[in-house]
Amino acid sequence: MKHVQHSVRLPLALDKALRQAAQSRQTTTYALLQQCVRAGMASLSGEQATPQLTTEIAQEIDAISARLAHVERLTERTLFVACAAYVFARAAAGSRTDETTLTAEINAAFARQLNHAGEI
């Protein structure tokens, strides 16, 4: 492959950022500048310059999504248990000990708490 040389003038702030980025990546400023030009040309032509980075980001988003779904299930279960404890404590204080009534009150308390949380 034949290379062509170009002179590039950069503003001082951009040169400083390029040097810092090259140093953090342990490469030369010229090598990083070539990568920047390639990435810029790829973005202008609509190509995807870093498919590996996109894949890694998608995998991380999937992992976060799975964790979030698990946290939502745990939170909902915790709220249900708290409502059940509340209703059983109320039942212990009064004369209403019918299981059907308690279950209905648990579900009603749970629905109220979800409503207060803005879920319904």
N, C-alpha and C positions, 0 to 999 in steps of 0.2 A: 504494500500500500504506500502510495506516495503522499507525503505530508506537505501542507502548504502553511507558510508562516503568516500570521496576522499580528498587527500591533493593536493592543486594546488599551484604551485609556479608561481608568475607573476613578470615580470620586473617592476621596480619601476615606470616607466612612465605609464604603463598599470594599475597598482594599483591606481595611482593618478587619472587617468581618470575614473576608475571604482568608486572610492569614490565620485568624483565630480558628476558623473552621478546619482549615488544613492541619493546623497544629493539633487540634483535638482528635482528628482522624489519623494522625501520624502519617501524613502524606505531604507532598510539596504543593505549593500554591499553584504551580503550573498544571499539575495533574488534576487538582480540584477544579481549576478553571476549565479544563477540557471536559470534565464530568458535567460542570454547570452548563457549558455550551451544548453538549449532547442532550442533556435533560431539557434544556430550553427549546432546542430544535424538535425534540420528540413531542413536547407539549404543543408547539405551534402546528405540527403536522397531525395532531390528534392521536399520536401513539402513546401508549402507556410506558413511561420510562422505568418504573420500578414495580414490576408485578410481584416481586417477592415481598416488598413492603406492604403492598395492598393485601396480599394473602395473610401476612402476619397480623395486620390490623383487623381483617375479617375474623381471624381465629380468636383474637382477643375480645372482639365484640361478642362473638358467640359464647365465649367463656363467661363474660360479664352478664350476658343475658340469662344464661343458665343459673348463675349464682343469684341473680335478681329474682328469678322465678322461685327459687328455693326459699329465699328470704320472704317473699310474699306469702308462700304457703305456711311458713313458720309463724309469721306475724298473724295471719288469719286464724291459725290453730290456737295461738296464744290468746287471742281475743275471745275465741269461742270458750276456751277453758276458763278464762276470767269471768265470762258471763255465766257459765255453769256454776262456778264457785259462788258467785253473787246470788244466784237464784236458790241454790241449795242452802246458803246461809239464811236467806229470807225464809225459806221453808222451815228451817230448824227453829226459827223464832216464832212461827205461827202454827196454825192448825192445818194448813194446806199441805198434805203429804202425798197426794195422788200423783203417780208417776207421769201420767199423761199431761196433767196440768203443769208439772215441773218442766217437762220437755217443751211444751208450748211456750212457757215463760222464758226458758233458756233461748229458744229460737227468736222470740220477740226481743229479748235483751240484745242478742247478737245482731239482729237486723237494725235495732236502734243505734248500736255502736258503729256499725258500718255506715249508717246514714249520717251520723255525726262526723265520721271520718271522710265523708264525701264519696263513698264507694258506690252507693246506690243512686 
